[in-house]
Amino acid sequence: MTEPEAQHLLEQLRKVSENSLYSAQAHFFDAKAAESARWQYIVIPALLGAVLALIAAFRPDIKWAAAVAAFLAAAAGIASSIGVDKDTAAHNSAGQALTVLRHEADRVASGFWREMTKAELYAETRRICDKYDQLTAVLIPTSDEGFAKATENIKKRTFEYDFKEGAPLPLTATKDASEK
């Protein structure tokens, strides 16, 4: 099969790859924000509550410490029960799943298609597109802020492999500056 014959399918794969990149990066930014919220609403209040509870236990004359400790414990408990800490894992898993899908689409579009018949390429493109649709239907939604940050980050950087076909792989070690 020639490239012009496969062009419409390759374009579809590139679109899935690009959509997966933007969505994955948005999920990773949302995971960072959720981790920050976890610290803000669960971890720090729980730690402060524990310190104040210890102060109240050893210094009964400081009555306000027990009241504040109880309030902080309740706040951390409520935040934990409503799932403030669950979004971090959900967004990280979503970002990872979309990154895997992006790599699948990239592999086929960048060269695997040359070893396929037209029917095989069509089936593989259809499978990857269906997988993208299924993932986006069930994954936790991203925030507008996360998507905006992801878009900004993607525009600044290049998300491509470090090597090109036929070129030698990049070296991992360099000479020490004193040897030059």
Secondary structure, DSSP 8 states (H G I E B T S, - for coil): --HHHHHHHHHHHHHHHHHHHHHHHHHHHHHHHHHHHHIIIIIHHHHHHHHHHHHHHH-TT-HHHHHHHHHHHHHHHHHHHTTTTHHHHHHHHHHHHHHHHHHHHHHHHHTGGGGS-HHHHHHHHHHHHHHHHHHHHHS----HHHHHHHHHHHHHS--S-SS-TTS----S----GGG-
